[in-house]
Amino acid sequence: NRCNRSRLDDLTGLESMDQCRRTLEQHNWNIEAAVQDRLNEQEGVPSVFNPPPSRPLQVNTADHRVYSYIVSRPQPRGLLGWSYYMIMLPFRFTYYTLLDIFRFALRFVRPDPRGRVTDPVGDVVSFIHSFEEKYGRSHPVFYQGTYSQALNDAKRELRYLLVYLHGEDHQDTDEFCRSTLCTEEVVTFLNTQMLFWACSTSKPEGYRVSQALRENTYPFLAMIMLKDRKMTVVGRLEGLIQPEDLVNQLTFIMDANQTHLMSERLEREERSQTQVLRQQQDEAYLASLHADQEKDRKKREEEDQIRQEEEKVRQSALAEERRQQTLEEEKERKSECLPPEPPADDPESVKIVFKLPNDTRVERRFLFGQSLTVIYDFLFSLKESPEKFQIITNFPRRVLPCLPTEEQPNPPTLKEAGLSRSEVLFVQDLTDD
């Protein structure tokens, strides 16, 4: 068991030993069944231990073009053979008649337990184990899963599916299994050409398939394939068939339906190409849509940027307009607050000529006792004066401290500043600074 867990871990990538053990226990420690079930799950196929809800088997069995091959039992030969046949005929007739009556009556007393499928995988695995115990391990590869899963895989892979219903009580079953099904010729053919699913009709899963395929006798084989977009029975082989005859009949069925299978493959390929083309078209459309959206986004960003710049210019213009208005109001207020100009004959008067930056000259009289701030306010109130300026004397060149500072909160008077009765002062523009 430890070896099986190690092999399952290597083949399926399961890291937990407990998970490996549970998987092997589900498959009765059959490593082949566990590995196939695990690989089915990795391919997106539902686990055989979590099958989809039971539903009627979707297999078309009503096609009148189904190829049917029935092998009749050999007729008695010679007088001795006919004598034995005639002697045993009443006993066989009575036995099978009573058996059918008993089974029919038993249905009213106790429903057939095979009618309820509770563990389809267990039915298949149990049949495979009993088959190997009785006939050995040299046999075709049995599909390790339910009948429905075998149909799904055959449909998905566009392969033939050969179904074998094993009638345990039939007189020809043992000979068919030993002399036909387990021969090297048949094993090689089935393993290379198709999927092979088998189950005993004594099991609920096999009985359900038997009710769907409606076999007449055993051994029974049904060839199923995807035809006209439906899983269809295209061949039925019934009776004790020999190995060479079985291979020939299956080859005949495959050749007869090869065009349908090729048609399905071509149609699927066309659908795949159409899907790829549609996907490419969708990707191209999405790329174009993304490019258009990106273009619209950039356009909106440019428009937003233009609007922001225009708004910024407008706000700047409004701010400048408000500043100019405030400046004009301040000039007007300063002009109104100026003391009156003293007369020319006032001994305390000072005549000052101001040279403005625009080369204009302005003349006014002030009093020696007035603060230099009065000179500054006078110049500030003039429309020709710059917004920011300083007043400079020529000889000696110095800047008059007209505005209050922390060091000198009260600017000096004209007399304190050393001005004479007649002065020429220069106004230096500081607006750019």
C-alpha positions in Angstrom: 0.0 0.0 0.0 2.9 2.3 0.8 4.3 1.6 -2.7 0.9 2.4 -4.3 0.7 5.7 -2.4 4.2 6.6 -3.6 3.3 5.8 -7.2 0.1 7.8 -7.0 2.0 10.7 -5.5 4.5 10.7 -8.3 1.9 10.4 -11.1 -0.7 12.9 -9.8 1.2 15.4 -7.8 -0.7 14.7 -4.5 1.4 16.0 -1.6 -0.6 14.7 1.3 -0.1 11.0 2.1 -3.5 11.0 3.8 -5.1 12.3 0.6 -3.2 9.6 -1.3 -4.5 7.0 1.1 -8.1 8.2 0.8 -7.9 8.2 -3.0 -6.5 4.6 -3.1 -9.1 3.4 -0.6 -11.9 4.8 -2.8 -10.5 2.7 -5.7 -10.0 -0.4 -3.5 -6.2 0.1 -3.7 -6.3 -0.1 -7.5 -3.5 2.2 -8.6 -4.6 2.3 -12.3 -8.1 3.3 -11.4 -6.9 5.9 -8.9 -4.4 7.5 -11.4 -6.9 7.6 -14.2 -9.6 9.2 -12.0 -7.0 11.8 -10.7 -5.9 12.6 -14.2 -9.6 13.0 -15.3 -10.0 15.6 -12.5 -6.9 17.5 -13.6 -8.3 17.7 -17.1 -11.5 19.2 -15.9 -13.6 16.0 -16.1 -15.8 15.5 -13.0 -14.4 12.9 -10.5 -15.9 9.5 -10.9 -16.6 9.5 -7.2 -18.6 12.7 -7.5 -20.6 12.0 -10.6 -23.2 14.5 -11.9 -26.8 13.8 -10.9 -28.3 10.7 -12.5 -30.2 11.4 -15.7 -31.4 9.3 -18.6 -28.5 8.1 -20.8 -28.4 10.4 -23.8 -27.5 7.7 -26.4 -29.4 7.4 -29.7 -30.4 3.8 -30.2 -33.3 4.4 -32.6 -31.1 4.8 -35.7 -32.4 2.2 -38.3 -29.0 2.2 -39.9 -27.3 0.5 -37.0 -25.2 -2.4 -38.1 -26.2 -5.6 -36.3 -24.2 -8.8 -36.4 -25.6 -11.8 -34.6 -23.7 -15.1 -34.2 -26.2 -18.0 -33.9 -25.4 -20.9 -31.8 -24.1 -23.9 -33.8 -26.7 -26.5 -34.8 -26.5 -30.1 -33.5 -24.6 -32.4 -35.8 -25.3 -36.1 -36.4 -27.8 -38.4 -34.9 -26.2 -38.3 -31.4 -26.1 -34.5 -31.4 -29.8 -34.2 -32.4 -30.8 -36.9 -29.9 -29.1 -35.0 -27.0 -30.6 -31.7 -28.2 -34.1 -33.1 -28.4 -33.8 -34.8 -25.0 -32.5 -31.6 -23.3 -34.9 -29.3 -25.0 -37.9 -29.8 -22.7 -35.7 -29.5 -19.6 -34.2 -26.3 -20.9 -37.5 -24.9 -21.9 -39.0 -25.7 -18.5 -36.0 -24.3 -16.6 -35.9 -21.0 -18.4 -39.7 -20.6 -18.4 -39.9 -21.2 -14.7 -36.9 -18.9 -14.1 -38.6 -16.1 -16.1 -41.9 -16.6 -14.2 -40.1 -16.6 -10.9 -38.2 -13.4 -11.7 -41.4 -11.8 -13.0 -43.3 -12.7 -9.8 -40.4 -11.6 -7.7 -40.6 -8.1 -9.1 -44.0 -7.7 -7.3 -42.7 -8.9 -4.0 -39.3 -7.2 -4.0 -38.1 -4.6 -6.5 -35.0 -5.5 -8.5 -32.1 -4.1 -6.4 -30.3 -3.4 -9.7 -32.8 -0.6 -10.4 -31.1 1.7 -8.0 -27.6 2.9 -9.0 -25.9 4.1 -5.8 -22.2 3.4 -6.6 -21.6 3.2 -10.3 -17.8 3.4 -10.0 -17.9 0.7 -7.4 -19.9 -1.5 -9.8 -17.3 -1.0 -12.6 -14.3 -1.5 -10.3 -15.9 -4.6 -8.7 -16.5 -6.1 -12.1 -13.0 -5.5 -13.2 -11.6 -7.2 -10.1 -13.8 -10.2 -10.5 -12.9 -10.4 -14.2 -9.2 -10.4 -13.5 -9.6 -13.0 -10.8 -11.4 -15.3 -13.2 -9.7 -14.6 -16.5 -6.4 -13.0 -15.6 -4.9 -9.6 -16.2 -4.3 -10.0 -19.9 -7.3 -8.2 -21.2 -8.2 -4.9 -23.0 -7.8 -1.8 -20.9 -11.1 -1.3 -19.1 -12.3 2.3 -18.7 -12.1 3.1 -15.1 -15.2 5.2 -14.6 -18.9 5.3 -15.1 -20.7 4.7 -18.4 -21.7 8.4 -18.6 -18.1 9.4 -18.2 -17.0 7.0 -20.9 -19.6 8.6 -23.2 -18.4 12.1 -22.3 -14.7 11.2 -22.9 -15.5 9.5 -26.2 -17.5 12.6 -27.3 -14.8 15.0 -26.2 -12.0 13.0 -27.8 -14.0 12.0 -30.9 -13.2 8.3 -30.4 -15.2 5.1 -30.7 -16.5 3.6 -27.5 -17.0 -0.1 -27.4 -19.4 -1.3 -24.6 -19.3 -4.8 -23.4 -22.2 -6.1 -21.2 -21.1 -9.2 -19.3 -23.9 -11.8 -18.7 -22.5 -13.9 -15.9 -25.0 -16.7 -16.2 -24.9 -17.1 -20.0 -23.4 -20.3 -21.3 -21.2 -18.5 -23.8 -19.7 -15.9 -21.5 -16.7 -17.9 -20.3 -15.7 -19.0 -23.7 -16.0 -15.5 -25.1 -13.9 -14.0 -22.4 -11.2 -16.6 -22.6 -11.1 -17.4 -26.3 -12.0 -14.0 -27.8 -11.8 -11.0 -25.5 -8.5 -11.9 -23.8 -6.6 -12.9 -26.9 -3.6 -10.8 -27.9 -5.1 -9.9 -31.3 -8.2 -8.5 -29.8 -6.4 -6.8 -26.9 -4.0 -5.0 -29.2 -6.8 -3.9 -31.6 -9.1 -2.5 -28.9 -6.3 -0.8 -27.0 -5.2 1.1 -30.1 -8.5 1.9 -31.8 -11.1 2.8 -29.2 -12.2 3.2 -25.6 -13.5 0.0 -24.0 -16.1 0.1 -21.2 -17.5 -3.1 -19.6 -19.7 -4.1 -16.7 -21.7 -7.0 -15.5 -25.5 -6.8 -15.9 -25.7 -8.2 -12.4 -24.5 -4.8 -11.2 -26.8 -1.8 -11.0 -24.6 0.2 -13.4 -24.4 -2.6 -15.9 -28.2 -3.3 -15.5 -28.9 0.4 -16.2 -26.8 0.3 -19.4 -28.5 -2.9 -20.4 -31.9 -1.3 -20.1 -30.7 1.6 -22.3 -29.1 -0.6 -25.0 -31.7 -3.3 -25.0 -29.5 -6.3 -25.8 -31.1 -9.6 -27.0 -28.4 -12.1 -26.0 -24.9 -12.5 -24.7 -22.1 -11.8 -25.2 -23.2 -8.3 -26.3 -21.0 -5.5 -27.7 -22.2 -2.1 -28.8 -20.1 0.4 -30.8 -21.0 4.0 -29.9 -19.7 7.2 -31.5 -20.6 10.9 -32.0 -22.8 11.0 -35.1 -25.0 14.0 -36.1 -23.9 15.7 -32.8 -25.4 12.9 -30.7 -23.8 9.8 -29.2 -25.2 7.0 -31.4 -25.0 3.3 -31.4 -23.7 2.4 -34.8 -23.0 -1.3 -34.4 -24.3 -4.2 -32.3 -22.5 -7.5 -32.0 -24.3 -10.4 -30.3 -23.4 -14.0 -29.7 -20.2 -16.0 -29.4 -18.0 -14.3 -31.9 -14.4 -15.4 -32.7 -11.4 -13.1 -32.4 -10.7 -12.7 -36.1 -14.4 -12.2 -36.8 -14.7 -9.6 -34.0 -11.8 -7.6 -35.3 -13.1 -7.7 -38.9 -16.6 -6.7 -37.8 -15.4 -3.8 -35.7 -13.1 -2.7 -38.5 -16.1 -2.8 -40.9 -18.2 -0.7 -38.5 -15.3 1.8 -38.2 -14.8 2.1 -41.9 -18.5 2.5 -42.5 -18.7 5.4 -40.1 -15.3 7.0 -40.7 -16.9 9.8 -42.8 -19.2 10.7 -39.9 -16.3 10.9 -37.5 -14.2 12.9 -39.9 -17.1 15.2 -40.5 -17.5 15.7 -36.7 -13.7 16.4 -36.5 -13.8 18.9 -39.3 -16.9 20.6 -37.9 -15.3 20.8 -34.5 -12.1 22.2 -36.0 -14.2 24.8 -37.9 -15.9 25.7 -34.7 -12.6 26.0 -33.0 -11.2 28.1 -35.8 -14.4 30.2 -35.8 -14.1 30.6 -32.0 -10.4 31.6 -32.4 -11.3 34.0 -35.2 -14.1 35.5 -33.0 -11.8 35.7 -30.1 -9.2 37.5 -32.3 -11.9 39.8 -33.6 -13.1 40.5 -30.0 -9.5 41.2 -29.0 -9.0 43.5 -31.9 -12.3 45.2 -31.1 -11.3 45.6 -27.5 -7.9 46.9 -28.5 -9.6 49.4 -30.9 -12.1 50.3 -28.2 -9.2 50.8 -25.7 -7.4 53.0 -28.2 -10.5 55.1 -28.7 -11.1 55.3 -25.0 -7.4 56.3 -24.5 -7.8 58.9 -27.3 -10.9 60.2 -25.7 -9.2 60.3 -22.3 -6.3 62.2 -23.7 -8.6 64.6 -25.4 -10.6 65.1 -22.2 -7.4 65.7 -20.3 -6.2 68.3 -22.9 -9.6 70.0 -22.8 -9.5 69.9 -19.0 -6.0 71.3 -19.1 -7.0 74.1 -21.6 -10.0 74.9 -19.4 -7.8 75.0 -16.3 -5.3 77.2 -18.0 -8.1 79.5 -19.2 -9.6 79.5 -15.7 -6.2 80.2 -14.3 -5.7 83.1 -16.7 -9.2 84.4 -15.9 -8.5 84.1 -12.2 -5.2 85.9 -12.7 -6.9 88.6 -14.6 -9.5 89.0 -11.9 -6.9 89.0 -9.3 -4.9 91.6 -11.2 -8.0 93.6 -11.7 -8.9 93.5 -8.0 -5.3 94.3 -7.1 -5.3 97.3 -9.4 -8.6 98.4 -8.0 -7.3 98.0 -4.5 -4.2 99.9 -5.5 -6.2 102.8 -7.0 -8.3 102.9 -3.9 -5.2 103.0 -1.7 -3.7 105.8 -3.9 -6.9 107.7 -3.6 -7.0 107.2 0.2 -3.4 108.3 0.5 -4.1 111.4 -1.6 -7.0 112.4 0.6 -4.9 111.9 3.7 -2.1 114.1 2.5 -1.6 117.4 4.5 -2.1 120.6 2.4 0.8 122.0 0.5 2.3 125.0 2.4 2.7 128.4 0.6 5.9 129.3 -1.1 6.7 132.1 1.3 6.5 129.8 4.4 10.0 129.8 6.0 9.5 126.1 7.0 8.6 125.0 3.5 10.8 122.8 1.4 10.6 122.7 -2.4 11.2 119.3 -3.8 11.4 118.2 -7.4 10.8 114.5 -8.0 12.2 112.8 -11.1 10.0 109.7 -11.9 11.2 106.6 -13.7 9.3 107.6 -16.8 11.4 110.8 -17.0 8.5 113.0 -15.9 9.1 115.7 -13.2 6.8 116.5 -10.3 7.2 119.5 -8.0 5.7 120.0 -4.5 6.4 121.8 -1.3 6.5 120.2 2.2 7.3 121.4 5.7 10.6 120.6 7.4 8.8 119.1 10.4 6.8 116.6 8.3 7.8 112.9 8.3 9.5 111.4 5.2 6.3 109.2 5.1 4.4 112.2 3.8 6.8 112.4 0.8 6.3 108.7 0.2 2.5 108.9 0.4 2.5 111.8 -2.0 4.5 109.9 -4.6 2.4 106.8 -4.0 -0.8 108.7 -4.7 0.5 109.8 -8.2 -0.8 107.7 -11.1 2.6 108.0 -12.8 4.5 106.5 -9.8 5.3 102.8 -9.8 3.6 100.4 -7.4 6.9 99.9 -5.4 9.7 102.4 -5.3 12.3 104.1 -3.1 13.4 107.7 -2.9 17.1 108.5 -3.5 19.1 111.7 -3.1 21.8 112.4 -5.6 24.6 114.2 -3.7 25.5 112.3 -1.6 23.6 109.3 -3.0 21.5 107.7 -0.3 18.1 106.1 0.1 15.7 108.1 2.3 14.1 105.9 5.0 10.5 106.8 4.2 8.8 103.7 5.5 8.7 102.5 9.1 10.9 99.4 10.0 11.4 97.4 13.2 14.6 99.2 13.9 13.0 102.6 13.1 9.3 102.5 13.5 9.0 106.3 13.1 10.7 107.6 10.0 12.7 110.9 10.4 11.4 114.3 9.4 12.6 116.2 6.4 14.9 118.3 8.6 16.2 115.2 10.4 16.9 113.7 7.0 19.2 116.6 6.2 17.1 118.1 3.3 17.5 121.7 2.3 14.9 124.2 1.2 15.3 123.1 -2.4 15.9 119.5 -3.3 15.9 117.2 -6.3 15.0 113.6 -5.4 14.9 110.5 -7.7 12.2 107.9 -7.6 13.6 104.4 -8.2 11.2 101.7 -9.5 11.3 98.5 -7.4 8.3 96.8 -8.9 10.3 94.2 -10.8 12.3 93.4 -7.6 
